[in-house]
Structures are given as structure tokens and as C-alpha cells.
Amino acid sequence: MRLIAVLFAVAHVSGVLALWPLPRSLETGTNALKLASNFDVQIDIPHAPSDLKDAVSRTKSLLKSDKLGRLVVGRGASDHNTLQRSGSLRTLRVSLTPGSPVRSITEEARLAIGTRSEGYTLQIPSDGSSATLTANSTLGLLRGLTTFGQLWYEASGEIYTMEAPVSITDSPAFPFRGFMLDTSRNFFPVADIKRTLDAMSWVKMSQFHWHVVDSQSFPLEVPGYTELASKGAYDSSMVYSPKDVEDIVAYAGARGIDVMIEIDTPGHTAIISAAHPEHIACAQESPWTTFANEPPAGQLRIASPATTNFTAGLLSAVARMFPSSLLSTGGDELNTECYVQDAETQADLKASGQTLEQALDVFTRATHAAIRAEGKTPAVWEEMVLEHNVTLGNDTVVMVWISSANAAAVAARNFRLVHGPSDYFYLDCGAGEWIGDDVANSWCDPFKTWQKSYTFDPLANISASQAHLVLGGEQLLWTEQSGPENLDSIVWPRAASSAEVFWSGPGGDLNTALPRLHDLAFRLRQRGVKAIQLQPMWCALRPGQCNIDS
Amino acid sequence: MASALLLARLVTPILLASFVQHASGLWPIPRSLSTGASAVKLSPDFVIRLDVPHPPEDVRAAMSRSQSRLHSDTFQRLALGRSSADTNAVKHAHVLTALSITLHPGSSVRDIAQETTRAIDQKDESYELRIPISQPEATLIANTTLGLFRGLTTFEHLWYDANGTKYALDGPIAITDKPAFPYRGFSFDTSRNFYPVSDILRTLDAMSWVKLSVLYWHIIDSQSFPLEVDAFPQLSAKGAYSPEEVYSRDDVRHIIQYANERGIDVVMELDSPGHTTAISAAFPEHIACPAKSPWSKYASEPPAGQLRIASSSTLEFARTMFSAIADTLPGTMMSSGGDEVNLLCWEEDEQTMSDLVTRNITIEDALNEFVQTVQDVIIQHGKTPFIKSDMVLTHNAPVVNNTVVVVWQTSEDAASVAERGLHLIHQPSNYFYLDCGAGEWLGNDVLGNSWCDPFKTWQRAYSFDPYANLTTEQYSLVLGGQMPLWSEQSSPENLDPIIWPRLAAGAEVFWTGTALPDGSSRISANTTSTAQALARLNELRYRLVDRGVNAIALQPKWCALRPGECDLDS
């Protein structure tokens, strides 16, 4: 680590290196190097998988289309003279280390979390001789191609770097680097999700957590359960068909991203009542504040054997739509009063002689057994561990959301965990109250700045012996106040913060991060993602001059 | 007044009844509105017919835009089932074949643009609109083409789409409308980050749909100088972010013409003497403390730099620059800014200090002279000068009597400005700043939040009372107000989502005023409830999105489709 720190400090002085997330080991020089007009990427892998070939052609095409000027005054126009004398890179040679299996990126990306190989080595000499990218897996090669694609600027028609030679040995600190999108409060077309997946892949995220359904709408068409979407989607154009899902999952896989679908249960299910009123307690009951955390109220009747069977069947069917080894059954914000006042639930409890907590345990065991039968490992929200006494398999992944302070308690229970704490990672906070007739602010004020997210320590209050339980983390967008209209601007570049925390490890320096994050944001915009400006452009072109103390 | 009150009382029960079935989604809500419960639809060959001799070109263009939007709008009513819920009503609806547009007899026929650029207290935006359920023609009448334009805007927003048929459920409709305040603005900073002309035009369109009347264009600042000035082409050549990030004289002319034809006057602000560092790129001799460090001693934000107010050549430069720009502006208003001047910047500037000694004047004397100089230029060009409130309240600058003061630091400053008998517009940071709440943009301030936290919600902006702490005698000093977007953390990428639909809150505050058409107070405990405003604002948001403006969702669609079911107490 000390070596890296020193090298990095040197690189910063030279000023321009803009990789995000920062590689774990990085050496750069001070020579100019341009891409030859006939630059090509050569894949030295027999029978290379087609998604690797596609990744190579995407990389080549971005090298041409990025057209990003260096973020300095003049945008690199004065680099012209230096470039006339510089080396010219003709080839990037891509290969797997001898003995590595040749599998598709997609297959590698869907391996069980913690068993994926994402490391790579990238060498770019400054004299124009071939650059090399090697890895133990095609997924590692994808990560390396992503890094390669961030190294270049354009000025006077040349594509170049000012920091050759470059030597990088890289691998992520944590395997789960995610983004969660809620597509139920408001709907997002497939194109928006794909654009988001592209941007995620550019910062080496590995996991798309898709909170697809909730109490407000049910936009997922599930074979065998199509009535849920036909009656529960906002309208027929706001449905993800099995073909859409296949498309999204394949698109993500080819970009090194696994898709963890979440069917939130037993709470957050009011909309199921549109097709199956018999399965939902307190559906749209008023006042909603008594029965739910937000309107509309409604939860699955966990004490009903018929409802339990229905839910297990639904989850099995969903599991068959998604190739990931992870599937989340949700489990947040269960409301007791909803069941206390539901005559059917009370009758069911009486008949079985169970308490509500016992019923929840039976329900959860049934749903988890159903998805395990499909080969999935369950993920749950933290309350299932910290507030309820349900039986969970040892390998269950627990998503921490209420507070960063709760991670330690989950680790103490020896569960693997993913950080998604509202006090660091909620992208929706700070936009005011969305409930009518209330002038309050958002419940999780203030707005979570990129700086706040960036200071997150995944191992805070976690002992060394528990550290292996931390799979990583994710930033989340709940969409009560979001839609396709502000998706890019509310997510980017802020979501890149956690991408670096969980790839490069915690403790990054905010001052050196800011110019790199500018660079990323400018590159995202060149690539059609509407990332917001973090500062006036005057500041972006003059690193350090807009600090509070400069 | 008595007749208006009587009408208001009559309206109350009708409006309440109509809300139960369907909210009429007009925004801003007209001052006087009566609706019924009968369905009305436009016939397939519906026409807007202008019964005005020799109609001006921009009136015909406005009509043709309305006519075309009546076809292209696909917004469906926000209700469960959307338009399918209304199939039966639409089938039996009364058919309208035309909207007949006329001016009151004796009214003079002028361009919308001409009417828009009249003095702020001389504009007539009033109109009357009638949608009958027994005759085939709706009528719109006004004293001016500007009033007709406002009425057309209202007319467009009456209709829902059902497979191409445009219908309303609350006929007959009678609207008698005019704004409570003439100045209803949006202040837009195009210096911290640049916005292409197309973004400004789209914003002007959306502004006109909520009857905003002024674009207050904070075009330049310390970070960049994107305005091409004929007299000093170096200003933008050297001070803009890049040659592509410049508003040419043609661009400015086009933007202003586009705005004026849409009922929007443009007030250009040349912020001075502070906020002018970008001038130093071309004219270093006119700027004290340019990019001096630490910036926090010399400016409110980086980079530091202010005009050398004590230098006679800088005064001459300012006079020429103001004059050259004023020459190109058709409106009757122009601002010299004047916020956040920093005295230390001048005190440590050798040239300024020597100028002061030579001329035997104080800094405050020099500041007064500067303000008088630029105000004189503005007045000589036939325009009313605007100035930022701290120039009056902090520096006690001797402004001319008809100056309009932009109150920005806090809403409480309005009373102090009014005490001096000056006209004012409200732009308080504690209600109206659209940029607040997005965190610190300065570097090396890890957990800093924005200086004007929290985020100003639409509810907060809507709760603003333009007459708070003013005496009734002072009411006439209030011309209106504006919500500003400062662009440190904004750019074309988030322009629509950060301003829409929040900017519409300010539009209704200053159009509708303090009372709703039913006579109740617009500002009351439940002012932002679904019944009062949220359902209408949701509708506006969906209409904006339908027309290509990326307004954010205020709620889950579930709530938007069920007005009232997502209130705190529902």
C-alpha cells in the first residue's frame, strides 16, 4: 500500500490521470503517447467468446467517439507539439494467462458473489510497442478494457495520453459494487436501464439490484402470474416482459454486471391486491400512516397457507427468469398493525396456533426454500435479521439500509452483508417531502453528496475476523420523486463514489478524487449520460483552485 | 371589488363539487374561475379563429402553435384508467367547433412582442375565456394581444386526450383572469456553466406555459463571459469557456425575440462591480484582485476579482460596455447587479488605493459613483434600472428613485427595501433558490452542505407571501418575484429536472396572488394539500413531460392517479 500511495502522489502532481475507480496498483510516466490511426485491439485467445469480441469493439468505438479534451485551461490544445514527437501505439494485445478457462464475460459475471475473477494487468509502454492486457478471466479483461478506455484524451484530432508508460495491476477490494433502482414507484423504460448499465460498467460496478416491484405498481410480467402485471402495472406500456428481462440481463452480463432481482415481501406488496385481493391484508387501508411507511398500505397475508404457496410459486417463477445466483425476497418495513386489524390473518393465526412472528418464520422458510430449489441464494433487508426472528440460511446475504450503524450487528450475527445505508448511499434524499399536505423535508435529509458517500468505511466497527462477511455495497435510488426525466442527473456522477469505495477500498483522498470525478463526469456526458456538473467549469479546468482553502 | 367577491362566492360550491370528480388542472389557477360538470369536446375540424383585422404575425404564430398543440398533446387525465374512465362522457360531450378570438372594441392591435416589452406597470395581460355547453363556439376576448396570448395558454391546458379527441369534463367554463403581479420571472445564470441556445428556448416555452413574464438573464459572472459584445469582442473571445460557449449578437436577438413573442420580457443583468473576474482575461487593467488567493478573503466564491471602481478608465469601460449591450436590448428593464462586493479586494489593490488617494475619495464614494454611472447609462437607454438588494441595504448606494431592487439574501429584507420607498421584486434565497440543498460544490469541504440548505421544495416556494411584513401602503411597491437557478452545480444535463415543475410554484404565487378563485387564502395551513395545489401541479408536470420538458415526478404515479390518497392524513 505504501508503494501505491507514493506512486499515486506522483501521478497527481503530473496532474491529469483520470481513472475511476482508481486502480489498486498504478505507475504512470510523463511521456506523451498517441493512438496510431490504424490502432487495433488484438485478441490472442483462441475461440474468444463473442461477448469479449463485442466488448473490444465497444472499447474501440468509444476511443473514437469520446472526443474528450483534457480538463485544463485550453483543453489540451497546446499538447499538439509534444504529440508530434511522441510514440504511436498501434496494438493492444489482449490475452488470458496460460491455463485460464475461456468462458464468456457473462458466465464469469454470474458466478457466485465472492468467486468472480475481476483482476487484470495492463502495460502500456511509451515507445509505441504493443500494450498488453492480461487477466485470469474474460471478466478481468473487460475491467482492463474499461480502464484502457478511460486513459485517452483528444485534441487536434489526436487521441493521446500524457502519462505513458502506464503500468496497472488491479483487482477489486470488494466483489459487490452495486446500484439499486426502484422501478415501481415510477417506471423506467428498458432504454433507461440499459444506459444506466453502460454507465455502471464504466465504473466497474458488478451488481444491478433491481427493486422491480413494490406497493405502487407491479411492472414485471411473470410467466404463470401474468395477471399481476396486467392488473398491477401503471399501464400496459409500463411492463417488463420476459423478453425485456432477457434483454436487460444479457446486456448487463455482457458488461460484467450480475442482476439481482428483488421481489419485496411480505410488505410493499399492496399492488398484488389488484389481481389477488385474497392475498393482501389491509390493502389501501386508511389512514395509511397506521398501516404502512408510505401509501398505499397492504402486505401479503403471511399466516395464510394459500398466500404462502402463492408467494413461493411466484418467487420460483421469478427465479427462473433470472440467471443470477442471488435473489432478494426483500423484507423491509413490515407493519404489525396491518395484521392485527386483518380479520383473516387473525383467524389464520388462531387456527394454526401461531404467533405473528412464527407465521413470518414459516412464510420466510417457505419462500426461501422455493428459491433455493431454483438454485438461488436469498438476500434480505436487515430487519429480517435485526428485528424479526426468522430462520435464515447461513449464506443469506443481508442488505443494510436503515443506518450504517447497523452493519456491525448484522456481522455479529455472522451473516454476509451489503452496505446500502440511508445515511451515506441514498441518492433520493434531500429533495423535500413528496407526501401531500405536508411541508416537511425528506425523511433522510440531507442530500447525500458524493463527498459523503466517498467517506464511507465498509469495515467501520467490524472486526478483522468479520471483515470477510462484507461483500461490498451499493447506492440506491428510490423513485418516489424520480423518473426517466431525472434518472441520469440524480444518479451520476454520485453513484461513482461507492464504485470507487468498493473497488479501490476506503480511505481515498477527496482532494485528488475531485478532478478525477470531474473527468469521469465529463466522459459520461460525452457518452450520452447526463451526469451533473459538480462545479463551475472554471473550477473543473483548474484543479485545486476552488477548494474552500485555496 | 364587490362584484369579484360576489362571483367568488358563487364559484366556491361549484369548484368544490367539481374537484370530487375531476380537478381542472390549470396552472396558475385563474383569478376568477367557474366550472360546471358537463363534458365538452373539440370537433375534429376545430379551428381557432382570429376575428382581429390585420393580425400581427406573432399573434398568428401563437395561434398556430396552439392549434398544433391541440393535436400533438397526448396528455391523458390523471385518473385510474386514464382516458378510458371518460369514454362515455366523451361520447356524449357537447361539441365545440371553434374558438373565436377578439379584442375588445377600440383596443389597439399590436404585436405580442410589443405588448410584452412595454413598461412593467403598463402591461395588460387580462383576458376572458368562455367554454359554453350549448353554443358551438368558445370565445376569448382581451384588451391586448398579450392578453389573448395568456388566454390561449389557458385554453390549451383545458383539454385531455382520448385517442385523439380533446375533451374537458367541467363545462361550462368561465374565466376572467389577470395577474396579481406584473413581474413573474426566472433568473438564469449562464456563466458558472454554459447552456446552449436550444436549452434556453425550451425553457422559454415552458415558462410561457405557466404565464411567466420575465427572463432575468444573469448572463455573465466571474467564471465566464459568454456574451459577445460588439464594442469589446475580446470579452467573450478570451472570457468564454470556449468559442462554442458564446451567445452571439444573433443568438441574443433570437432569444429575446423568441421570448417576447411568448409574452416574456428579458432583463439582462450585467453583474457589477463584483462578479466580473472573467473580464480580466481580456482587460486585466480593469480588474482588481483577479483570482487572488485565498479567494475566501476577496470574494464569496472563487475566483476573486472586481472592477476597479476608482479608476476613471474602468468607469469609462463600464459605461461603454453597458451602453453597447443596452443598445441591443429592446426591453424597458436592465440590471447592473451589484451583489456581494468585497471591500478588501480593493483595499489591497495598489492601483485602486492610489486612484482613491489621487482623487481624494473613499471606497464608498467610488462605489456610489460607479452605481450612478451604470444606472445613468441604463436610464439614458430608456430602461428602468434593477439592482441587487445588498447594494441598497449594505452599501446604502444612492440609487435613482425608480430603481427596482432584487431582494435576494432573505425574505425579511423586503420590508427594509420597501421602507425606503423603492420598488422591489422578491427573489429570497430562503424560499426561491432552485439550486439549494445539493451539497457543497467547493473542494476540500468534505461534509459541507450548500450555503442555503435545505432544498427549496415547491411547497416552500408556494407558501411565500409577497406582502409579508409590508404595510398596505407599501403593497404597490411589490412588482412580483422570481425563482433563480445559480449554475455552480447545474448545466444542460439537469436544467429541466432542477427547475421543473418547481419554477411553476413561483409562477402561481405571482399570477394568482394571495387568494384562490374561491376566495380562500392561497397561503394557509393546508395550502399544499392535494385539493389545493398538488393535483394541479401533478397535472402540469405530466403535461410538461408530454411536451418534451423533463420535469421531475413529484410523487409515485400511483399517487398522481389518485389525488388525495397520498396526503399525510389520508
Contacts between the chains, C-beta under 8 A, distances in Angstrom:
chain1	res1	chain2	res2	distance
A	75	B	242	7.2
A	184	B	556	7.8
A	185	B	556	3.9
A	185	B	557	7.6
A	185	B	558	7.5
A	186	B	553	5.1
A	186	B	556	6.0
A	186	B	557	5.6
A	187	B	557	7.1
A	215	B	558	7.7
A	216	B	556	4.5
A	216	B	557	7.1
A	216	B	558	3.7
A	216	B	559	7.9
A	217	B	556	7.8
A	217	B	557	7.0
A	217	B	558	6.4
A	234	B	557	5.2
A	234	B	558	7.7
A	234	B	561	7.7
A	235	B	82	7.1
A	271	B	558	7.9
A	284	B	565	7.6
A	286	B	570	6.2
A	287	B	569	6.5
A	287	B	570	6.7
A	288	B	565	7.9
A	288	B	566	8.0
A	288	B	570	6.7
A	289	B	568	7.3
A	289	B	569	7.8
A	294	B	566	7.8
A	295	B	558	7.7
A	295	B	559	6.8
A	295	B	565	6.0
A	295	B	566	4.7
A	295	B	570	7.0
A	296	B	558	6.7
A	296	B	565	7.0
A	430	B	437	5.4
A	430	B	438	7.7
A	430	B	454	6.9
A	430	B	455	5.5
A	431	B	437	7.7
A	431	B	455	5.8
A	431	B	457	7.6
A	432	B	454	7.7
A	432	B	455	5.5
A	432	B	456	7.9
A	432	B	457	3.1
A	432	B	458	7.5
A	432	B	459	6.8
A	432	B	460	7.4
A	433	B	457	6.6
A	433	B	459	6.9
A	434	B	554	6.2
A	434	B	555	5.0
A	434	B	556	7.8
A	434	B	559	7.8
A	434	B	566	7.7
A	435	B	566	5.9
A	435	B	567	6.7
A	435	B	568	5.1
A	436	B	528	7.1
A	436	B	529	5.8
A	436	B	530	4.4
A	436	B	534	4.8
A	436	B	555	7.6
A	436	B	559	7.5
A	436	B	564	7.3
A	436	B	566	5.4
A	436	B	567	3.8
A	436	B	568	6.8
A	436	B	570	7.5
A	437	B	526	5.7
A	437	B	528	6.5
A	437	B	529	3.8
A	437	B	530	6.7
A	437	B	534	7.7
A	437	B	567	4.1
A	437	B	568	5.1
A	437	B	569	6.3
A	438	B	459	7.9
A	438	B	528	7.7
A	438	B	567	7.5
A	438	B	568	4.1
A	439	B	457	7.3
A	439	B	459	4.7
A	439	B	460	6.7
A	439	B	463	6.7
A	439	B	528	6.1
A	441	B	454	5.5
A	441	B	455	7.3
A	441	B	457	7.4
A	442	B	455	8.0
A	445	B	454	6.3
A	446	B	437	6.9
A	446	B	439	7.6
A	446	B	449	5.6
A	446	B	453	6.3
A	446	B	454	6.5
A	447	B	437	5.5
A	447	B	438	5.7
A	447	B	439	5.4
A	447	B	449	7.5
A	447	B	455	6.7
A	448	B	439	7.9
A	449	B	438	7.7
A	449	B	439	3.2
A	449	B	440	6.6
A	449	B	447	7.9
A	449	B	449	7.6
A	450	B	439	7.6
A	451	B	439	6.9
A	451	B	440	7.0
A	451	B	445	7.7
A	451	B	446	5.1
A	451	B	447	6.8
A	451	B	448	7.8
A	452	B	439	7.5
A	452	B	446	7.7
A	452	B	447	6.2
A	455	B	446	6.2
A	455	B	447	7.6
A	479	B	553	7.4
A	479	B	556	7.4
A	480	B	553	7.6
A	480	B	555	6.3
A	480	B	556	5.4
A	481	B	552	6.2
A	481	B	553	5.8
A	481	B	554	6.5
A	481	B	555	7.2
A	482	B	552	6.8
A	482	B	553	6.3
A	483	B	545	7.9
A	483	B	552	6.7
A	483	B	553	4.3
A	484	B	550	8.0
A	485	B	496	6.7
A	485	B	497	5.6
A	485	B	545	6.3
A	485	B	550	3.7
A	485	B	551	6.1
A	485	B	552	5.6
A	485	B	553	7.2
A	486	B	494	7.1
A	486	B	497	3.6
A	486	B	550	6.8
A	486	B	552	4.8
A	488	B	493	6.8
A	489	B	493	5.5
A	489	B	494	3.7
A	489	B	497	5.4
A	489	B	498	7.6
A	490	B	497	7.5
A	510	B	443	7.5
A	510	B	444	6.7
A	510	B	446	5.7
A	511	B	443	6.2
A	511	B	444	5.3
A	514	B	443	5.0
A	525	B	493	6.5
A	530	B	492	8.0
A	530	B	493	3.8
A	530	B	494	6.9
A	531	B	493	6.2
A	532	B	489	6.3
A	532	B	490	7.0
A	532	B	491	6.7
A	532	B	493	5.5
A	532	B	494	4.8
A	533	B	193	5.1
A	533	B	487	7.6
A	533	B	488	7.7
A	533	B	489	5.9
A	533	B	490	6.5
A	533	B	491	4.2
A	533	B	493	7.2
A	534	B	441	6.3
A	534	B	489	6.6
A	535	B	441	5.0
A	535	B	442	7.9
A	535	B	443	7.7
A	535	B	488	6.4
A	535	B	489	7.2
A	536	B	191	7.9
A	536	B	192	3.9
A	536	B	193	6.0
A	536	B	223	4.4
A	536	B	224	7.8
A	536	B	441	7.9
A	536	B	487	7.3
A	536	B	488	5.4
A	537	B	192	7.7
A	537	B	193	5.6
A	537	B	194	7.2
A	537	B	223	7.1
A	537	B	224	7.1
A	537	B	241	5.3
A	538	B	192	7.5
A	538	B	222	7.7
A	538	B	223	3.8
A	538	B	224	6.4
A	538	B	241	7.7
A	538	B	302	7.8
A	538	B	303	6.7
A	539	B	223	7.9
A	539	B	302	6.9
A	539	B	441	7.8
A	539	B	443	7.6
A	541	B	241	8.0
A	544	B	443	7.0
A	545	B	291	7.4
A	545	B	295	7.9
A	545	B	302	6.0
A	545	B	303	7.1
A	546	B	295	8.0
A	546	B	301	7.9
A	546	B	302	4.7
A	546	B	441	7.6
A	546	B	442	5.8
A	546	B	443	5.5
A	547	B	442	6.3
A	547	B	443	3.8
A	547	B	444	3.9
A	547	B	445	7.5
A	548	B	296	7.1
A	548	B	440	7.9
A	548	B	442	4.6
A	548	B	443	6.9
A	548	B	444	5.3
A	548	B	445	4.2
A	548	B	448	7.1
A	549	B	294	6.6
A	549	B	296	7.6
A	549	B	444	5.9
A	550	B	293	6.2
A	550	B	294	6.6
A	550	B	295	6.7
A	550	B	302	7.0
A	550	B	443	7.4
A	550	B	444	7.6
